Amino acid sequence: MRILSSLQGRIFLASALLAVLCIAVAISLVNVTVTKEAERTLEREIIATGAQVDQLRAERTQNFTLMARLIADLPKLIAAVETNDPPTVKDIAGGYQAQLKLDANMVLLTNRSGALLYAVGGSPRAAAIAANQPAIRNALAGHDSVSLLPQPNGVLQVITVPIQVDRPSHEIFGTLSVGFLLDNTLAEQLKKITGSDVAFGMDGQILASTLPPEANPALAGRLRAAGISRVFIGAEEYESLSRPLSAGDEHAGMESGPVALILRSRTVQLQSLQSIHAGLALTAVLAVALATLLSFAVARTIARPLAAITDVMREVATTGDLTRKIALRYDNRWGDDDARLLATTFNRLTDSIARFQREISQKERLTSLGRLSTVIAHEVRNPLMIIKAALHSLARPDASSSAVREAAADIDGEVGRLNRLVNDVLDFARPIRFELSAVSINALCRESATAALAASDGAAIACDLDPDLGMLHTDPERLRIALINLLVNARDAVVNGNGAQSKNADGGHHMPGASTNGAAVTLKTAAAGDSMRIVVADRGPGIAQPDLAQIFDPYFTTKRGGTGLGLPIVKNIVEGLGGTIAVSSTPGDGTRFVIEFPLDESQRGRVDDDQGRSTT
């Protein structure tokens, strides 16, 4: 079959068959056979757990009711309550507290009018609320009552019984209330017994739960859900059943009544099903067997040519050797058309790339050599002519001493010019080696401005330095060279553009910290977010838009006698130090160079107060 001779066809057939068979078997076993039964089992278990929780709580209520009745019938307690004296009641009731303290969280005693005589356990506020519950009135009427009160750490179930005597006549002297908390401890006990998570809630809030507190908002929405509902808690899905805590409670049926939530993890339940594991194991065995057979058949025709191709590609990518070729060795019967086409195309591509690289490299060398030759020839010719003229002056027999000194000075100046030309070419051609250290950027800017002023006569430099700037980790000498180059160019632009020297009131001297308004050349520093900014601006004639895109290109210059290497060297220094340099210019209004470096951690986050102020 023709489709079997294609790499894409064989991979498609193998993958499609394996995927279809595995998915069909998995869906059939999991969804049809197991999922429905698991859902029914989970519902039965959660309903049975709800009934079990109700029974356990009812037994606990019954035990506390019986204990409260036994204590309320004690003669000493009855006599103490009859005195209506709180200290007397406290002395007698304290003796019985040991019988309840292991289980009861609160004990209250009231007189026949419902006034509080004794309270122990719980908060004062909880005791006051319990003493004013309808359950007290019911007990004074001779009826046992159960009430539930919300507490910060759970639901307080209060059992209230009357303190009464039947002989010689029926008389009620007060009430005894015993409260116990439905809290996290009780919820954990119920979880150990039932295997389900339990939560207690009231007034729309979860007050106690076996689940983490992060689950409370999700559980609160299930307090009034009818029947079994589902809720997601984190990455797990639970089935929950809400059960009112007491059908006889006065809160029953109200929106804010106490509720117990029974929860079982549906996610864990489904993961723990053995039938799923058995089905998946069977599917895995069949899939592995089938995949092994298909892989064996496909690997013979795919692995060898594909390995040969990838090995050569990896070697070419690592070494850059474009002469390395892919050679596939296999017979025509099991040959792969796609692999053969890929190998042939790759070999042709590497041949074309190698040829283009040779041609481009040759053209670049010729172009660079031509431009460099033109620049050097032009720059060397003028000094040589001046040196030759000076030598002719020295050769004259009647040359005066002043003429000799003038000729020697011309020769020295032109030799220095030739030396600077050679240094510029070498600085641009060879890699820059940086020596990093911490330096005050403001001090470095002042030194650069002073050096630029000393280099030649020209426009003044006004400095606006941010006093909040600290130290910068950089190469001070290299950065100073870059700043001097920019400042000298700015001063030359002002002088050459205006036809005369443009000075400030100081006669061209450096003015650190002076106002930059109206200055011909300005040097400014400022913090800009997470960066430190240096701005060199001038009020010269500006740079024409066609030239602006080329000013950082080597050998491009519009200055008479320039080499075209100054700004490229500046760019190499700034970028080598991890900074950026940008230029903007308006013809007739001047030029602005902006250098930015990342600030030290101690300076990050400063606000650049000068960001919106013009510096040109």
N, C-alpha and C positions, 0 to 999 in steps of 0.2 A: 504494500500500500504506500502511495506517495506521501501521505500524511505522516507515516512513521519515519520517513527520512528527514523530517524537519525537527529541529530542537524544540521549537515552540509547540509543535503538534504533539510530540511525545510527553512533554511536561504537562500540557493541558489535559491529555487523556488520563495520565496517571493521577494527577491531582483531582480531576473531576470524579473519577471512579471512587477514589478513596474518600473524598468528602461526602459524596452522595450516600455511600454505604454507611459511613460512620454516623452521619446526621440522622439518617432514616432509622437506624437501629436505636440510637440514643433517644430520639424523640418518642419512638414507639414504646420503649421500656419505661422511660421516666414519666412522660406526660400521661400516657393512657393507663398503665398498670399501677404505678406507685403514687402519683401525686394526689389523685382523688381519695385513695384510701388513707394517705397521710393526713389530708385535711380533715376527714371524718374522725380519725383517731384523735387528732389535736383538739377538736371541738368537744369530743366526749371527755377527754382528760381535763380540760379547763372547767367544764361544767361540774364534773365530780370534785375538782379541787375547790370550787366555790362553795359547794355544799359542805365540804369538809371544814373549810375555814369558818363557815357559819356555825357548824356544830361545835368546833373548838372554842369559839368566842362565847357561845351560849353556855357551855360548860363552865367557862371561866366566870361568867356573870353569875351563874347559879351558885358557884362556890363562894364568891364574895358576898352574895346576898345571904347565904346561910351563915357565914362568919359574922356579918353585920348584925343579923338577928340574934345570934348567940351573945354577942357583946352587949347589944341593946337591952337584953333581958337580965343582965347582971344587976343585983340589988344595989351594990355600991354605986354603980354608974347612975342608976335611977335616982338614988338619994342625992347624989351630987348635983344632977341636973335640976332636981326639985328645989335645991337651995337658990338656984338662979345666980350663983356667985361664980364668976369666971375663974378666980384663983383656986377655989375648991374643986371646980370641975377639972382644972388643969392637973391638980395633984392626983385625982383619982384616974383620969383618962390616961395620964402618963404611964401609969402602971400597966395598962392594957396595950400600950403602943407596941411593946415587944412582940405581941402576938400577931400584929399586922405588918410590921415594918419590912418584913422580907418580901412582901408582895404588894401591899397597898402603897400608892404614891401620895395619897391625901386622906386625912380624917377630919371631919367636921362635926361639931355638936351645936345644936341650937336649942333654945328654950321653947316653951309652948306658944310664944308669940312669933317665933321665927327669928329672934335676935341671936347673933352668933356668940356662943360661949367659949368655944375652943376650936382651934384650927392648927393642924400640923401637916407639913408637906405641901408641895406646890408653891406657887407665888402668891403673895397677898392679894393681888388682883384676881387670880383664879379662885381663891377662897371666897372673896367678896361676890364674884359672879355666881359661884355655885350656891352661896347662901341665899341668893335672890331668885333662884330658879323656881319654876312652878312645881318642881319635884318636892320642894320643902313643904309647900302648901298641901300637896297630895298626901305627904307623910303625916302631916298634922291632922289630916282628915282620916288617918288610919290606913292608908294604902302605901304599899311599897312602890317606889318609882325609880326609873333609870333615865338618866339624861347624859348627853354627850356634849362636851365643850371643846372648841378648838384651842390648842396650845401651840407655842412655837415649835415644840419638838414632838408633836403628835396630837391625838384626839384623847381627851380625858373622859373616861366613862365613869360616871358617878352613880352609885347605888345608894338610895336614901330609904331608911326604914324608920318607923315611929318608935319612940321610947315610951312604953305604955305598961300599964298593969290592968289586969282584969278583975282583981279581987281587992277589997270587997265590992268595988264598982269599977267599971271601965273608965280609965282616965289616961290621957296622953300628956306627958310632961315635956316632950321635945322631940328632936329627931337626931339620928346618927347617919352620917353620910361617909361612905368609903369610896375613894376614887382610884382607879388604876389607868395607866396610860397605854393607849394603843400606839406604841412608838416603834423606832427602828429595831429595838431589841426584840419586841414581840413579833415584828414582821420577819426578822431573821429566824426566830424560832418556828414560825409558821412555814417559812421556806424550807427549813430542814425537814419538817414533817411532811409537807405536801410536794416538795420539789418545784414549786412555782414561785415566781416573784410576787410580792404582795406590797400594795401601797394603800395608805389611809389618807383620805382627803375630806375637806369640808370647806364650805363657803368659796368654792371655786379654786382652792389651793391644795397642793399636795403637802401634807404635814409630816408624813413618815413614809419611808420606802426602802426596799432592799436594793433598788437601783441607784446609780450615782445621782447627785443633785442636778446634773446637767439635763437629766431626763424629765425633771418636774414639769416644765412648760408643756411638753408633749403629753404627759400623763394627765395634766389638769383638763385638757380638752376632752378626755375620755370619761370624766366623772359622771356625766349625765347621759352617756351613750346607751342606747337601748340594745340589749342582747350582746352578742359577740362582735367586736369591731377590731380593726387592725390599726397599728400605730408604728411608725418608724422611729427608732431611738438610735441615733448614730447610724452605723452601717447595718444594724439588725432590725428585722421586722418582727413585731410581737402581735399576738392576739390577746385582747383584753376583755374581761367581763366585769361589769360594775354591779356590785351588790350593796343595797342599803344595809347599814349596820344594824338597824333595829326597826322592825315593822311597827312596834308599839311605841317608838320614840316620838316626842312631839314634833321633831324635825322631819319625820318621815313624809315623803311626798313633796317636800318643799325643795325649791331649786338649790338652797344652800345647805341641805341636810348632809349628814355624814355618810360617806360611801367607802367601801373597801374595793380596791381594784385587784383582780386576779390576772396575772400576766404569764404567758408562756412564749418563749422565743420560737417563732415559726422557722427562723433561719436555722437555728441549732437543731430543731426537730427534723427538718428535712435533710440536714447534713448528716444526721446520725442514723438515717435509715439504712439498714443493712441490705435491703433489696436494691437500693440504688447502687451501692458498692458492687453488689454481685452483677448487676446489669452493666455497669461501667467496666468492670473487670472483664466480662465476656466480650463487650465491645472492643476493649483495648486489645484483647488477645486476637480477635478476628482482624482488627485493623492493622496490628503489627505484622501478622502473618501475611496479609494481603500487601501491605506496604513493602515488606521485605522482598516478596516475589517481584513486584513491579519495579522496585529500586534496583534489584539485581539486573533485570532486563534493560533498564534505562541507563544505569551507570556504565555499562560496557560501551555504549555509544556516546555518552555525554562526558564522563569523567576525564577520560584521557585527552581529547581535544580541548576541552574547557580548561583543564589544568595547564596544558601547554600554552594556551593563549594567555591566561592570567599570570603565569610565571614570567613570560616575556614582558607583558604590560607592567608588572610590578618592577621588574629589573630596569626597564626604560624610565619609569617614573622616579626610581631611586637614583640611578646613575646619570640619567640624561643622555645615555648612549643611543642615538637614533639609528645607528648602524645595525643594531640587534634586530633580527627578523624572526617571525613565527614560522616554524616548519612543522606541519601536521603529518603524522605517519599513520595511515590506516588504509584498509582496502576499500574499494568502491561499494561493496555490498553493505557495509555498516558505516559508510561515510555520512557525515552530517553536513548538509548543504549550508545551513546557517553558520556553523563553525568555520567552514571553508571560506564562505563569503566574508565573515568577520576577520579572519586571519589575512586574507588578501587585501581587504580594505585597510586594515591597520598597517600592513607593510607599505602600501602605497602612500598612506598618510605620513608615516615617518620619513619616507623618501622626500615627499613634498616639503615637509617642515624643515628637514635638514638643508634642502636646496634653498628654500626661502631664507633660512638663517644665514647661510653663507653669503647670499646676495645682499641681504640687509646689512650684515656686518661689514661687508666690503664697502657698501655705499656710505654707511655711517663713518667708517674710518676715513674714506676719501673726503666726505663732507667736513668732518671735524678737522682733518689735516689742512684742508683748504682754508677754512675759517681761521684756524690757529695761525697758519702761515701768513695769511693776510694781515691779521692783527699784529703779529710779532714783527713782520717785515715793516709795517707802517710805523710801529712804535720804536723799532731799532734804528730806522733810517734817520729820523730827525736827530736823536742824540749823536749818531755817528757824524752827521754833517756838522753839527755844532762842535764836536770834538775835533774834526778835521780842520775847521776854520780856526779854532784855538791853537792847534798845532802850527798852522801857517803863521799865526801871529807870533808864536814863540820862536819860529825859525828865522824871523826877520832879524838881521844884525843890529838894527837900530831900535829894537824893541825896548821901550821904557819899562821901569820896574812896575809901574802901575798897570801897564798893558800885560806884563807877565802875570801879575797877581789876578787880573781880570780873566785872563785865559785859563789860569789854573783853577779859578773858581768855577768857570764854565765847564771845564773838564770834570771837576769833582761833582758838580750838580748833575751832569748828564750821566755819569757813572752810577750815581745814586738812583737816578730815574730808571736806568737799565736794571739795576739790582731790584728795585721795587717791582718792575715788570716780571722778572724771573720769579720773585717770591709769590706774586699773585698767581702766576700759572701753576707753580708748585702747590700752593695752598688749595687751589681748586682741584688739582688732579689727584693729590694723595689723600688718603683717609685722615680725618681729624682725630687726634687723640686728646681726650678731655681729662683734666685733673680737677675733680669736684671737691668743693668745700663750701662751708656756710659763709655767706657774705650779706651785709646790709645792702639791700637793693637801692635805697636812697643814697647811701654813701657812694656806691658804684656809679650811679647816675651823675652825681656831682663831679666825681673824678673824670668821667667821660666828657662832660660839658667843658670842664677846664682844659682837658687835652685838646678837644676840638677847637676851642678858642685860640689855643697856643699854636695850632697848626698853621693858621694863616689869618690875615685880616678879613673881616667880613661882617655879616649881620650878628647882632647880639643873640644870646640864648637866654630865655626866661624859663625858670624851673617852677613847677607846681607839684611838689612831692607830698604824698600822703603820709603824715607822721605816724599813722597806725600800722603801716607795713613793717613787718619784722624781717627775719633772716630768710634767705633763699638758698637752697642747696644747688649749686651750679658751678661752672668754671668761670671764675671772675675775670681772668685775663681774656679768654675768648669772647665773653659777653661784652667786655669793655671795647674790644676791637670792633665788634658789630655795631655798638652804639656810636662810637666815634665815626665810623664810616657813614652811618645814617645822618649824624649831625653835620659832618663836613659837607655831604651832598646837599643837605637842606640849606646851609649857609651859601654854598655856591649857587643853588637855584635862585635864592633871593637876590644875590649880587648880579648874576648873569641875566635874570629875568627883568630886573628893574633898571639895569644899565648903570647902577651906582650902588654903593653900599647902603643898606637900610639898617639904621641903628636906632636903639632905644635911647632914653634919656641918659643912660649911664655911659654912653659913648662906645657901646659894643662890649662892655664887660659882662661877665656872668652874674646873674641876679638870682641866687637860690631863694625860693620861697616868695619871689615877687609876683605881682599880678601878671597874668598872661594876656590880659586884654590889650589888643593892638600889637603884641610882640610879633616880630618877623619870624622867629624860630622859637618853638616852645618844646620843652621836655617835661612830660607829666607822668606820674605814677599813681595808681589807684587800685583798690581791691574791687573785683567784679565777681561776686558770688564765690565760687570755689577756685578762682583764678586770680593771679596778679597781672596787672596790665601796665605796659610801658607804651607811651604815645609820643612819637616824634612828628611834629607838624610844622609846616612852613607856609608863608604867604607869598610864595613865588608864583611863577606863571602857570604852574600845574603841568600835568603830563597828558598828552593827547590820547584819546581813547584807543586808537589803533596801537599805540606804543605801550599802553598800560598792561596788556596781557603778556608782553614780552620782556618786561624789565628784569625778571629773574632768570631769563635765558642766558647761558654763557655767551660772551663776546658781543652781546647786543648792547649798544651804547649810543646815546645822542650827545654826549659830552665831547667837546673837542679835546683830543689827546687822551680820552678814556680807553680802558682795556675791555670794558664790558664784563669784568669779573668781580667787581666790588659787591653788588647786590646778590649775585649767586653765592658768594662766600658768606655773606650775612645770613642768607636763607639756610645754608648748610649748617652754620653754627647754631642758629636758633632751633632748628628742627632736631639737630643732634643732641641738644640739651633738653629735649622733650617739650619744646614750646611750639607755638605757631606764629606766623607773621602774615599780615594782610595789609593791603594798600588800597587807598581810595584817593581820587584826585578829581578836582573840578578845574578845567582850564580857566585861567584868570583869577582863581581863588586860592590856589595852593594845593599841597599834597599832604597826606596823613598816613603814616606807617603805625600799625598797632601790633605790638608783640605781647603774647600772653603765655604765662607759665602757671602750672598748677601750684596752689598755695600749700604750705605745710599744714599738718593737721591742726596745730594750735591756732592757725589763722583762718581756717575754713569757717564759712557761715557769716563772714563780715558783709555788711551792706556797702555797696559802692555808692557813696553819696554823690559822686561826681558823674554818675553814669549818664544822666540826662543833660549835662552841661557841655556846650560846644568847646572844643579845644583848638580849632583852627581859626 
